């Protein structure tokens, strides 16, 4: 870990909960101001750039990598479902049903 990263980690660890909330609130406010100052054209451009980056990444993935990623996702989902209680399963199914209706 670099010295700067270590210094930031120590500072963050020493920070109180109130200071953390204040820091995050300030960051959120900066992001809101930046977003509000951005024109619709700039927003559209940044979204299309992000979509293009995602397309390039997807296109660069080989079929084997895609299959591996999908298998990992399926295994992760299966583990999560296996660890889920019956009540949690029912709640999740109800939420999914409500979302589709």
C-alpha positions as CSV (number, residue, x, y, z in Angstrom):
1,X,0.0,0.0,0.0
2,X,1.3,3.4,-0.9
3,X,2.2,5.9,1.8
4,X,-0.6,8.2,0.7
5,X,-3.2,5.4,0.8
6,X,-2.0,4.3,4.2
7,X,-2.2,7.9,5.5
8,X,-5.8,8.2,4.1
9,X,-6.8,4.8,5.7
10,X,-5.5,5.9,9.1
11,X,-7.3,9.3,8.8
12,X,-10.5,7.5,7.9
13,X,-10.2,5.0,10.8
14,X,-9.7,7.9,13.3
15,X,-12.7,9.8,11.9
16,X,-15.8,9.9,14.1
17,X,-19.2,8.8,12.8
18,X,-20.4,12.5,12.7
19,X,-17.3,13.4,10.7
20,X,-17.9,10.6,8.3
21,X,-21.5,11.6,7.7
22,X,-20.4,15.2,7.2
23,X,-17.7,14.2,4.7
24,X,-20.1,12.0,2.8
25,X,-22.7,14.7,2.8
26,X,-20.3,17.2,1.4
27,X,-19.2,14.8,-1.3
28,X,-22.9,14.1,-2.2
29,X,-23.5,17.9,-2.4
30,X,-20.5,18.3,-4.7
31,X,-21.8,15.6,-7.0
32,X,-25.3,17.1,-7.0
33,X,-23.9,20.6,-7.9
34,X,-21.7,19.0,-10.7
35,X,-24.7,17.1,-12.0
36,X,-27.0,20.1,-11.9
37,X,-24.4,22.2,-13.8
38,X,-24.1,19.6,-16.5
39,X,-26.2,20.2,-19.6
40,X,-28.5,17.6,-21.1
41,X,-26.1,17.2,-24.0
42,X,-23.1,16.6,-21.7
43,X,-25.2,14.1,-19.7
44,X,-26.2,12.2,-22.8
45,X,-22.6,12.3,-24.1
46,X,-21.2,10.8,-20.8
47,X,-23.8,8.1,-20.8
48,X,-23.1,7.2,-24.4
49,X,-19.4,7.1,-23.6
50,X,-20.1,4.7,-20.7
51,X,-22.2,2.5,-22.9
52,X,-19.5,2.4,-25.5
53,X,-16.9,1.4,-22.9
54,X,-19.2,-1.4,-21.7
55,X,-19.8,-2.6,-25.3
56,X,-16.0,-2.6,-26.0
57,X,-15.4,-4.6,-22.8
58,X,-18.2,-7.1,-23.6
59,X,-16.9,-7.5,-27.2
60,X,-13.4,-8.1,-25.9
61,X,-14.5,-10.9,-23.7
62,X,-14.0,-14.3,-25.1
63,X,-16.9,-16.9,-25.1
64,X,-15.0,-18.8,-22.4
65,X,-14.7,-15.8,-20.2
66,X,-18.4,-15.1,-20.6
67,X,-19.3,-18.7,-19.6
68,X,-16.9,-18.5,-16.7
69,X,-18.4,-15.2,-15.5
70,X,-22.0,-16.6,-15.8
71,X,-21.1,-19.8,-13.9
72,X,-19.5,-17.7,-11.1
73,X,-22.6,-15.6,-10.9
74,X,-24.9,-18.6,-10.9
75,X,-22.8,-20.2,-8.1
76,X,-22.8,-17.0,-6.1
77,X,-26.6,-16.8,-6.4
78,X,-27.0,-20.5,-5.5
79,X,-24.9,-20.0,-2.3
80,X,-26.9,-17.0,-1.4
81,X,-30.2,-18.8,-1.9
82,X,-29.0,-21.8,0.1
83,X,-28.1,-19.6,3.0
84,X,-31.4,-17.8,2.9
85,X,-34.1,-18.7,5.4
86,X,-37.6,-19.7,4.4
87,X,-39.0,-16.4,5.6
88,X,-36.4,-14.5,3.5
89,X,-37.2,-16.6,0.5
90,X,-40.9,-15.8,0.8
91,X,-40.1,-12.1,1.3
92,X,-37.9,-12.1,-1.8
93,X,-40.5,-13.9,-3.9
94,X,-43.2,-11.4,-2.8
95,X,-40.9,-8.5,-3.7
96,X,-40.3,-10.0,-7.1
97,X,-44.0,-10.6,-7.6
98,X,-44.8,-7.0,-6.6
99,X,-42.1,-5.7,-9.0
100,X,-43.5,-7.6,-11.9
101,X,-47.1,-6.6,-11.3
